[in-house]
Amino acid sequence: MQQEEIWGIDAARGYDTPGTGMFAPEVLEPTVDRLAELAGDGQALEFAIGTGRVAVPLAERGVSVTGIELSSPMIDQLRTKADEATIPVIVGDMATAVAPGEYTLVYLVYNTISNLLTQAEQVACFRNAARHLTPGGRFVIELWVPELRKLPPGQQATVWHCEPGYIGLDTYDVLRQHVVSHHFRFDDSRQARLFRSPHRYIWPAELDLMGQLAGFELETRHADWSGADFTAESRSHVSVYRLPQDH
């Protein structure tokens, strides 16, 4: 399936979960705090802005936010919360689409760079970020760490989250560095709803090399938005890349 089909009307309608999950205050507030700090007095550009989960509260902090988004239904959902004058959005692919203006911050949250399914597209995404940034500007990526250590020989799937009414599992194709995430939601009936999305996973060291190819230097890497240490046991990371001042 194409990304436009995956992130269609049904996905957009079910994406927002105000106050819980990705929208819980303990998840969003540290994210917005850190991004506002990094943006400073400049403008911010969000790649794959989606329904505005992060952009809307960031704009409410006084940061000028523009977005790039491939899915029209996701943009329609964003428009129920913020108009074009408040948060302009360019329709297009985050690896190639160009937004007007110059930015001190480009950011990409919640693993979205992995929606680009080839290494070449992911490198192009870094280069696109660099194209939009002023000298000394930053590109911030939130990304999960591939859980291959959980895969014994012959096993292709890991359960990465389990709670009442929900099971999340990933199936791995280690030859192509591809993952399909399967989200099962269910209740007391015998029926379950399934949402699937394909990804290309990226090791932190590979991500750093992509940054170097686009002219970035790794400035910081933490395990979360609050600044916890990144260790061998960390399941995800927030990596901040910076262009040199003379870029």
N, C-alpha and C positions, 0 to 999 in steps of 0.2 A: 504494500500500500504506500501511496505517496503521503508525505507529511500533511498536506492539506486535507487529505481524507481522514487521517488519524485524528487530527485536531479539528474536527467538524462541529456541527451544531450540538450533537449529544455531549461531546466532551466539554464544550464551552459551557453548556447549561449546568453540567454537573461539577464543574471545576471549583467554583467558589464554595467554601465551607466556612462562613464567617465565624470567627471566634474559636475554631477548632482546627486540628490538623496543621497544615501549612499556614493557616490564617490565625493560629493561636497567638496571643500577645507575646508569650515567651519565645516564640519562633521569629515573629516579625520585628519586634522592637529592637533586638540586638542587630538584626540585618539592616534596618533603616538607620539606626544610630551610626553604624560603621560606614555605610555608604554616604550619609550626609557629611560625616567627618572628612571622608576622602574627596568628596565633590568640592568642599570648601565654598568659595564664592563663585565657582564656575558652573557650567551646565553639565548635566548628566545624560547619557544615552544608554537606554536598555535594549540589548539584543534579545529578541523573543520576549517581548513585553507581556504577551498573553492577555489576561483579563485585568492586569494592573495590580496584582497582589502586592507587589513591592512599590511600583511607581506611584500609586495613589497616595499611600501614606508618606512617601518621600517628597512628593510635590506639596503635601500639606505641611511639611517642615520648611517650606520656602525654597526648595531646590527646583530649578528649572529642569524638567524631565521631558525628553523626547524618546519615542520608541520605534523599533523596527519589528514587524510581526508578519508572518506568512499567512496566518489563518484569519480570514474575514470574520467567522463566527466568534473567535476570541476577541477581536477588536470590537465587534458589536456588543459583547458583554462588558468590555471596558467602558464603552460609551454610556452605559447605564450609570456609571460612577463618575466619569470625568469627560468633558467635551473636548473637541479638537483644539480649542484655544488654550485649554488648561494643560493637556498632554497631547501634543501632536504625534501622529503615528504614520510612519512610512510603511506601505505594504510591500513586503519583499523578503528575500532570504537574507539571514544575518551574515552570510559569508560574502554577499555581493552588493546588497542594497546600500545606497548612500543617503544619509540624512543631511540636510543643510546645516551649516554652522560649524563651530569648533567646540570641543568638549574637553573638560579637565578629567572626566571620568566616563569610561564605558564599562558596563557591568553585565554579567550573564549569570543568572542564579539557578539553583535547583537542577543542576546536571544538564542544562539545556544544550550545551555544546555537543553532548553525546548524541543529540538528535541528527547531527550531521554524520552520515554513515560511512564516509571515507576519510582517510588521513589528509588527503589533499584539500577537501572541503574544510576540515578543521584548521589546517594551516591558513587557508584563505580567510577564515573567520578572524584569526589573530591579525592578519594583514589588514583586514577591513577595520578592525578596532584601531590599529595604528594610524590608518588613513584619517580617522575622525578626531584624533587627539592632538592637543597642543603639546609643544615640547614640555617634558616633565609630567605629562598626563599618565593616568593609570588605567589599566584594564584588570578588572576583578572577575574571577571565575570561582563559582561554588560547584564542586564536583565530588562524586563518590569515588572511593577507592575500590577497584575490582576485587571481588571476594573469592579469587581463585584458590586461596589456601583452604577454603571450605569444600572444595571439590575433590573427593577421593577418586582414584582411577576408575574410569567407567561411568562416573556420575556426571550428569550434564546440567543439573539444576540445584539452586540453593533457595531456601525459604529465608527471606531477609526481614520479613515482618509478619507477625501473627497476633491478632487481637480479636475479641468477640465481633463477629460480623465482617471480618476482613482477613484475607491472607494475601501476601505479596510474595511472588517468587520470580526468580530470574533463570532463564535457560541460556547457556553459554555455547557459543561457537568459537572455541579458542584459536582456531586456525585463522579466522578473519577478524578477531577481536570484536565479535558481535554479541549482543545480548538482546533478548526479548524479555521485557518486563510484563508480567501477567498480574493483574489486579483483580482478585475475586472478592465481590461483595455479596453478602447473603443475609437472610433473616431466618425465621423459624419455618418458612416454607421449604419446599424441596427444590426451589429454583435459585440460581445464582446469576449475578451479572458479571461479565468479564470485559475488561478493557485491556488491550495489549498495545505496547509501543516498542519499536525497534531502536537500538542504540549501538554506537561504536564506543567501547570503553577505552579509556586513556590512562596510562600509568602516569604518576606525577612527574617522573623524569622525562617521559615523552612529551608531556605538556610543556615542561620547561624548554625543551628543544624547539618546540613550535614557537614559543615566545622569542627565543633567540633568532630564529629565522625571520621574524617580523621586526626585529630591532629592539625587543624588550629585554629588561633585566628583571629577574625575580627579586622583589623587594621583601615580601613577607609571605609566610605560609603558616596558617593556624588550623586547628582542628574544627573550629566553629567561628561564628561571627563575634563571639565574646572574647576571642583571643586565647583560647586554651591551646596548650602545646600540641603540635602535631607529632605523633609518635607512630611506631610500627603497628600499633593496635587501632589507630584512628580509622573510622569507617568513611570519613569524608574530609574535605579540606576546603578552606577559603584561601585562594592564592592571589596575591596582588603583584601585578607586573607593571613596571614603569618604563616609559621612554626616557632616554637621556635628555637633558636640558637643551642640548645642541642639535636635537633631531630635526 
